């Protein structure tokens, strides 16, 4: 019996040939919870106007780095079975099991929030058919105009779903390129995804039609997933690279310090404006690349099992539980935030940052716990038994 953290940040037990030990699964759970709360902070900062006048506007504006953490975790956790199969010369994971569990993982809570937003954010009732259709088939990342009121954050779920669909194809191609089971060949193939992403981002900024939000789509975000995939490859060859991994584990605090330092740089205007103004190509590149590096430096110590100054926090049982309900938290926080500010009579950009954060967090946690216990966990149990 082995345990793995699924893309939504949940622990699951799978009956299959044991994988190499993946230390500190709970820490990865907690990182997903922290990332979800970071996204809440940046949305509260924008809606309250705190980003424009807060003493640390850059800090709040860059809390959207939580999305990068989500994608790095997904790349690592979902590609890991493929990386292990290549390293062992085994058959790839079964597509049917993968598909059933992905649908079971994201579908129920997502369907619930699509219903709930109709009550929390009345504006969604007058949304266009194009908006609803785009959200139902997970293509809203393509156009900002397709975002539903109160659910604008779901563009990232759209991109995540695209990765779910593309991953078996990507893994098959990489597998064909690494018939010799070489770690270096596999790493080179994954690195090619980074090149694809950066070439696409350059093309999107330079000559692709501006009617689409190319920067939110999978090709533009592929490098964030690839960062996690690199870690999956490294861990799959842990026996061959035992010394290197040991050195990396002893450098955990250095990783975190580097992440904090780079993030501080990203809070400056070097990474672009704090509002929704369009950044230059240079600024967008600094921010996008910087987010990938920071997410990598944050996640790697936990995935490698390094003991750091954050180990006590990341192994906290309450925070581990928040990790379990973090997917629903991410889904519900925006419609709840809209409802909170409307109920309290707070207009857009009129302040009330802390009341927005505190009340939204409390209500969203309650809804997330209900979602996990009454909907998500039961459906996942059925999916595991049937797959």
N, C-alpha and C positions, 0 to 999 in steps of 0.2 A: 504494500500500500504506500503510495506517495501522495504528497500534497503539492498543489500548485496554486498560484494566485491567478485568477482569470482576469481578463482585460478590464472588467468593471471593478477589480480590486477585491474579489471574493475568494475565499479559500474553498477548494474542492478536493475531494478524494477520488482518485481514479484507480481502478483495478487494471493494472498493466505492468509490464516489466519495469522494475525500479529504475528510476532515473538517478543520475548523480545527485548527491545531496545538495539541496538548495537552502542555504542557511537563512535564518531570520525572516521567514515568510511574513511574520507579523509586522516587521518594519516596513515592508512594501505596502501592506494594508494601510499603515498609518500615513505613509507618504501620499497615498491617494486621498485620504481624508484631508490632509493639510492642503493638497492641491485644490480640492473642491472648495475649501474655505477661502483660499487665496482668490479664486475666481469670484466668490461672493463679495469679497472686499473691493475688488476692482469695479464690480458692477455697482455696489453701493457708493463708491467714490464718484463714479460718473453720474449716477442718478441724483445724488445730493449736491453735486457741484463741488465736492471737497477736493477733487483733483485740481481744480483751477485755483484754489485759495488755501489749501492745506499746507502746513509747514513742511510736509514731505510729499508733495504732489507726485514726484517721480516714483516713490515707493508704491503708492496706490495704483498708479497708472500701469506699472509693470507687474502687478499681481496676476495679470493674465498669463504669466509664465506657468501657472498651474496647468494650462492646456498642454504645454510642452512636456510637463511631467507625466500627464495622462498618456500621451502618445509614446514616450520613451518606455513607460511601463508596459504598454500594450505590445510594442515591438519585441521587447524582451520576453514577456510571458507567453505570447502566442507563437513566436518563432522558435522558442526553446525546444519543443518536441521535435521540430524539423531538424534543428541543429544537432540534437542528440542522435537522431536517426542517421544522419549523414556520418557523424563521428563513429558510430557503431557499425555502419554498413547495413542497417536494418531498413525495413519497409517504412514509408512515411506514415504519419498518423492517418487514421481513417477519416475520410471526408464527411461521411454521414454523421459520425459522432460529433465532429467539429461543428458542422452546420446546425445540428439540433441544439447543441449547447450554446452556441452564439445567439440563436433566436430566443432560446429560453432565458438567457442572461439579460438581454436588453429589451425584449419585446413587452413583457407584462407591465413593467414600471413605466415604460415609454407610452404605452396605450393609456394607462391611468392618468398620466399628466396631460395628455391631449384632451381628455375629458375634463379633468380638473381645471384646466386653464379657462375653459368656457365660463366657469363660475367665478374664478378669481380675477380674471381680466376680461371684462365684458366686451372690450374692443375686438377680441378674437371672433366674436359672433358675426361681425360684419367683414371679416377678412375675405379676400377674394378666393375663388376656386383654385386659381393658380397657386396661391400661398398654401392652401390646405393640401392640394395634390403634391406639391413639391415636398412638403413635410411628411406626407404619408409614404412617399417612395424614397425619402432620404436624399434628395438632390438640392435642398435649399441652400447648400453651401455655394452653389453656382451663382446665385444672385442675392444681393442684400435685400432686394424688394420682396423676396420670397420668405423672409423671416416672419414668423407669426409674432404679434404683440405679446410680450411676456415670455417668449421662447426663443429669443434671438441667439441664446447660447447653444442651441441645438445644431448650429452649423457644424460644430466640432463633432457631434454625434454622427452627422451625415458623412463627415470625412472618415470617422472611425469605421463606420459600416462599409465604406468603400474599401478600406484596408482589409476588413474581414473577408470581403469578396475577392480581393486581389491576392491575398496572402498565399492561398494554395497554388496559384499560378506562379507567383514570385518564387515560392519555395521549390516548385518543380523545376523551374529554369536553373536556379542555383544548384539544385541536386544534379542536374545533367552536366553542369559545369565542373562539378567536384566529384567525379566518379572515382578519383584516386583518394578520396577521403582526406584531402589536405586541408588543414585549418587555414593556411595562408590563402589558398585558392578561394575558400568559402568567404573569408574576410574581404578579399579583393572584390568578389561578386557583390557583397553587401555594400561595400564602399561605392560601387558603381551606382547604387540607388541614390547616394548622396549627390553624386555628379548629375544624375538625371534631375533631381529636385532643383539644384541650383541653376542648371541650364533652363529649366522650365520657368523658374522665377524671373530669370533675366528676360526670357522671351515674353512673359506676361507683362512685364514692366515696359518693354521696348516696343512690341508690335502686335500683340494679341488684342482683340477687340475689348474695349473698356466696359462693354455692357455686362461682362461677367466678372465675378469676384474670384479671379483665378488664384489669388493668394490664399484662399481658404480651401482649395480642393486638394485631393490626395497627391497629385503629382508635385504640388508645391510644398507639401508637408511630409513627403516621403522620407526626407533625411531625418526628421525627428523619430520616426518609427525605426529607421535604420540604425540609429544610435543604440536603441535597445537591442536590436538584432545582433549588433556587434558583441554586446555583453553576453548574449545567449550563446554565440559561437565560442567565446572565451571560456565560459563555464562548461560547455559540452566537451572541451578538451582539457578539463581540469587536471587529469592525471598526467598528461604530457607537459603541462605548463604549471606544475605544482609550485615550483620555486617562484615564478613570476607572480602567481596569484597570492602566494604568501607575502611577497614584498608589497603588493597592492593592499592587502589587508592591513598591514602595519602602517600604511600611509593614509588611513581613513580620515583622520583629523586634517591632514594636509589637503585632501580632496574638498572637505567642507569649507575650510578657510579660503581655498581658491574659488569655490562657488560663491561665497559671500563677497569676495573682492570683485569678481567679475560682475555680479549682480549690482553692486554699488555703482560700477561704471555705467551699467545699462540704465540706471535711474536718472542719468543725466540726459541732456538733449542730444548727446552723441547717438543715441538709439532712436531718435525721432521725437516728434511732438507728443505732449501728454494727452491732448484731446484727440478727436477723430479726424484731424487734418491729415492729408496724404503726406507720408514721408518721402524723402528722396530715395533713390535706389540704394545709395550708400547707407543711409540711416536704416532702411528696411533690412538690409543685409546684416548690418551690425546687430540689430535687435534679434533677427531670426537665428543667426548663427550663435549669438551669445546665449539665447534661451536654450539652444540644443546643448551647448557646453555646460551651462549651469545645471540643467536637468541631469545630464550624464554624471557630473561630479556629485550631485546629491544622491542619486540612486545607486551608483556603483558600490559605495561602501556597504550599504545594506544588503545588496544582492550578493556581495562577496563574503559577507559575514564578518566585516570589520567591526571592532569595538571602538566607538567614538564617543565624544562628549554628548552626543545626542542619543546614545543607546538607551539610557534610562527612559527618556521621553518616548522613543520609538517602540519600546517594549511594554508600554503602559497598556493595561487591559482595557480601560475605558476608551483610549484612543484606538485600540484595535477594533473595538465594537463600532466606533465611528467609521472605521475603514469599511466594515461590512455594509454599512448603510450609505456609503458615500456616493454611489451611483444615483440613488433616489434623491439624495441631497442636492446633487448637481442638477438633476432634472427639475426639482421643485423650487429651488431658491429664487429664481427670477419671477415666476408668477406670484409667489408669496410676497416678494419685495414690491411688486406692482400693487398688490392688494393692500399691503401694510401702509404704503405711502398714500394710496387713495383713501383708505379708511381714516387715516390721521389728518387728511387734508393737506398733505405736503405736495406742492407743485414741483415739477422737474427743476433741478438746479437751485433749489431754495434752501439747501442746508439739511440739518437733521441727520447727519451721517451716523452718529453713534446709536440713536434710537432706531434707525433703519437697520443697522447691523445686528443689534441685540434682539429686537423683536423678530426680524426675519430669520435669524439663526434658531431661535427657540421654536417658532412655528414649523420651520422646515425640518428640524430634527424630529419633531413629533410625527410629522407626515412620513418622513423617511423610515422611522422605526416601524410604523404601521405597514408601509409598503413592503419592507423586508420580511416581516413576520407573517403577514397575511397573504402576500402575493408572490414576491420574488423567491423566497426560500422554498415554499411548497412547489412552485413550478419547476425550480431547479432540481428538486428531489425527483419529481416525475421524469424529467428529461434524462437524468443520470441513469435511472432504472431502465428506461427504454432505449438508451443508446449504448 
